[in-house]
C-alpha cells in the first residue's frame, strides 16, 4: 500500500477531514451514548438473530460497516459492537470481523489526522532542535515497539492510540500492521464475552467487561506489552539512544 500520508492539501481544506471527525464525535457522544448500549442489544437480540439466519451476508456487511463508522468517528459503543460481533457471529468469525472493522476505522482516523494537523506537527518536530528533536528520533528508532505498546496497554484509550501516531509522524504502513496485530488479544476477549451474552441476558444480567482485568486475561496481554517494550529497554540500557 502506498503511503498516502504525504499528500499535500492546499490551505485549510486539509484540516477538513479531522474537523468533521471531531464534530461528529462530539455530536455522537451526546446523541448516541444512550442508544449504542447493551440494553439496545438485549431489546433487539431476537430480531438480529433472525435477520442473521435469513440474511447472513447482508448483516455481516452492515455490522462491519457500522463498526468502521464507530471507530473512524470515535463514537460511543465500540465495546458494545465488539461484544455484538461475538454474539452474532461466534468467537472466530466475530473476532475477524471486529479486528478488520476496527483496523479500517483506525486507519481512516489516522489518515484524516495526518493530512491535516499531523502533517504540520510532524514537520515542526523534524525541523526542531534539542529535546523535541531527540524525542522524535527516539520515536523513529522504536516506532514498532511504541505502536504495539499503545495497542496492548489497556489503559490507553483506543482513540488516543489512533490519533497520537498520526500527530507525531509514524509510518502509515507500520501503524496499519501493528494495529491489526496489536488489537487481536483484546478483541478476542470482548468477542468471547459476546459468545455467552445471550445466557447473561436470560439471567437478567449485563455483560461483565471487567473480565479483561482478570489475572488470567490481563496477565498474557501485559506479557505481550512487556515483550514489545523489551527493545526499548535494551537500547536504553546500552545507552545507544536517550529515550
N, C-alpha and C positions, 0 to 999 in steps of 0.2 A: 504494500500500500504506500502510495506516495505521501510525502509529508506535506499536508495541506496547511500546516500551521504557519508557513512563511508568507502566505498570500497577503499582499498589501491592499488594504481597503482605504479609499480616499476619505479624508475628513472624518466627521463624527459618525458616518454611516457604519464604520467598522465596529462601533460600540453597540449598535442596534440589537444584534442577537442576544448579547448578555443583558442588556436593559430589558428586553422582552421577557427573558427567563426570570429575572429578578421581580418584575412586575407580576407575572403570572404566579410565581412562587408566593408572593405576598398576598395576592387575592385568593389563591388556593388555600393558603393556611387558614384564612378566616371563613371561607365558604365550604371547604370540603372536609375539614378535620372531624366534623360530626357525622359525615357520611361514609368515608372510607375507613370503616371500623369493623371489628369482629361482630358487632351486633347486626350490621348490614349483611355480613356473610351468613350469620345464623338465620336471618329472616329470609334469605334468598337461596339457601343451600339446596333445597329440593328442586327449585326451578333451574339452578345452574347444573346440577347433576343430570336432570332430564335433557337439558339443551346439549350437554356434553355427549350424552349417549346418542342423540339424534344428529348432531352436527359437530363432530369432534374437530375436524379441520378448521371450521369457522370459529369455534370457540378458542381453539389454540392460537389462531392468528389474532383474534380480538384480545385475548389475555396478554400475549406478548406485546402487542401494540400499546395496550393500556399501561403495562408495566414500564415500557420505554418512556412514555409521556410522564409518568410519575417521577421517574429518576431524572429525566432530562430537565424537568421544570422544578425539581426539588419539592414536589408536592407531598403532603402528608399521606401515609398509607403504604409506604414501601414494605414495612414488616407484615402488614395485613396481606399485601399482594404476594409476598413470599410464602406465607402460610397457605394462602388460597391455591397457589401453584401445587403444593403438596396435596391439598385436599382434593383437587380436581384431577390431577394427572399422576399421582403417586410419587415415590421418592426419586427415582432416576429420571423419568421424563420431566417431572416437576423441577428438579434441580437444573436440568439442561435449559428449560425454558426460563427459569429465574436468572441463571447466570448469563445467558445470552441477552436477555432483555436489559438486565442491569448494566452489562458491559456496553451495549449500544447506547443506552441513555447516558452513561457516564462519558462516553466518547463525544456525544453531542454537546454536553455542557462544557467539556474541556475545550472543544474547538471554538465554541461561542466565546469563552473567556479568553482564549489565546488570540483570536482575531482582533479582539478589542484591547482591553486593559492589559492582558498578559503580554502582548507584543511590546507595549511601551515599557512596562516594568522590567521585562527581560532585557531589553536594550539598555535600560538605565543601569541594571546590575552589571551587564557586560562592560559598560563604559566606566564604571566606578572603580575607585582605588580603595585601599585599606581593608577594613573589616568586612564590608559588604562584598568586596571582590573575593575575599578568602572564603566567605560563606558560599558564594556562587561556585567557586572552584570545588569546594568540598561536596556540594550537591552533585556536581557533574561527575566527580570521582566515585561517588557512592549512590548514583542515581537509582540503580535497580534495587539495592538494599532499602533505601528510603521509601521507594514506592511500595515495596512489599510490606514494610512496617506500617505505612498508612492504611493498608488494607487489612492487615492481620491484627493490629492492636484494637480491641473492641471499643475503647473509649474515644476513638477518633470518629466523629460523625461522618456519614458517607458523603454528604455534600461538601464537607471540608476536604476530604480526600479527593474529591473530583475537581475542586477549584484551585487549591493551592499548587498542585503541579503545573497547571496551566499558567499561573501567575509568575512562577519562578523559571519557566522556560525549559522544562524537561522535554525530551524527545517524545513525540506522539506515539511512535511505534513501541517504545519502552512502556509508556503509560498504558497502552492498549493491552499488551500481553500480560503485564503484571496485574492489571485489573482483572482480566479474565481468569487468571490462575489464583490470584490472591483472595478473591471473594468466594471461591468454591467451599472452603471449610464452613464459613458462616452460613452460606446458602444452604448447605446440606442440613445444618441444624434447624434452621427455620422451616425448610421443606419437610423434614421429618416430623416436626410439630404438626404441620398441616395434615400429614397422613392420618394422624389419630384425632383430628379436631372434631370429626363427626361424633365420636364417642364422648368427647368433652361436652359438646353441645347437648347431647342426650342426657347427660348428668346435670345439666343446668349450669355448667361451669364456663369459664373463659380460658382460652389458650394461655398457657404459662410461658411467657417469653424469657423468664428468668432461668430457663433451662440452659441458656448459653453460659451462665455463670456457675454451673455445677462443675466441681473439680474434674470429673472425667471428661467434660467437654472443653472447658476453658484451658485445661492443662495442655493438651496437644496443640491447641491454637497458639498459646503463648510459647510453646516449644518451637513452633514454626517461626514465630516472631523473633525469638532469640537466635534461631539459625540465620534468619535474614539479617539480623544486626551483627552477626559474627564478623563479616568482612570489615565493617566499620571499626569494630573494637580492635581487631588485629592491626589495622592500619594506624589507629591511634596509638597503640602500644609501641609499635615500631617507629613512631614519630615521623612517618612519611608525609602525613598531612595534618594540619592543625584544624581538626573538625570542630 
